[in-house]
Amino acid sequence: MKAKLMRLGLDALYYTKAYQLFTPRWCGVGVIFTLHHVRSVSTPDPFRPNSILEITPEFLDATLQHVLKAGYEVVDLDEMQRRLAEQDFRQKFVCFTLDDGYLDNYLNAFPVFKKYDVPFTVYVNTGLLNGTAVLWWWLLEHIVRNHNEISIVLNDCKLNLPAKSTSQKYQSYNTIYWSLRKMSHKQQYATIQQLFDKYGVDWRAFCRSSAMSWEMLKEMAESGLATIGAHTVNHFALGKLSDDEVCKEAGMSREIISERLGEVPKHFSYPYGDRLSAAIREFNIIRELGFATATTTRKGVLFPQHARHLHALPRVSLNGGYQMQRYITLFLSGAPFALWQRFRTLDVS
């Protein structure tokens, strides 16, 4: 329902052309797009709670055509940083960033970027490529899809959640998902492991099948198009960690990537990237570790003022629920984010 209301609001902005009133003031100087999975939908199953994290290769292709036709230049993160630092805004720009390091990034996204000869960034969660990442949100979807009732212990309370209908599946998924997101990492892991054991889920095999190899990543890096950034080792929400743990997650991921590829990552992306996962403390730590820039998942386009906040950069999600070119037009206008942020250009607290 929330997604439907969002689309109705965006459609009203577009078809009334109201977004055009916002564009001169709120389109900013550039946009950093966020992607996760790039793959074709294999099933029309109505229960797809993680569909927001995947777009089709065809939509990525169409989006590249759209931004180039609109006069934007596709640049890498080094060039984005330079333009902000030097306040060089003669041409608007976009950056494309892919989080985690999934196999489909190599199979499906890489060929599209090569087709247009444009740069992109892969923020690598090293645990994914090393086969140790627990992709619990996708595995939770798998469990809920394939069972009519989910038995789970959440915060010492045993629940039997109905999951027969699509609406019940969404409700049960959301109940478990948000409970897990609020737990400490130790409690979260224990709860997830119990769930996997009960329903016979091999999370390691799923991780291996989802990840690109280091050889694939190296090929992309050597293409001259891909910038490789760091995205921690374990994909923990950094806001739940101590200062030392944040330093370890970020520093070790940079070290592992450097050892594997022979080049030290300069750019960082916060796992989850929302306000509860990355705020002022995390911004300061990542800056002190020497990363040149860091990206969040806070919604918004770039403004000249972001030159002073290079470790709290907003991004615009290429969301699987909004795979229409009219939404790209709206995103580039900045109108939805002006409304979302109540007409503030910065959200760095």
Buried (B, 14 or more C-beta within 10 A) or exposed (E): EEEEEBBEEBBEBBEEEEBEEBBEEBBBBBBBBBBBBBBEEEEEEEBBBBBBBBBBBEBBBBBBEBBBEEEBBBBBBBBBBEBBEEEEBEEBBBBBBBBBBBBBBBBBBBEBBBEBEBBBBBBBBBBBBBEBBBBBBBBBBEBBBEBEEBEBEBEEEEBEBEBEEEEBBBBBBEBBBEBBBBBEEEBBBEBBBEBBEBBEBEBEEBBBEBBBEBEBBBBBBEBEBBBBBBBBBBBBBBBBBEEEBBBBBBBBBBBBBBEBBEEEBBBBBBBBBBEEBBBEEBBBBBBEBEBBBBBBBBBBBBBBEBBEBBBBBBBBBBBBBBBBEBBBBBBBBBBBBBBEBEEEBBBBE
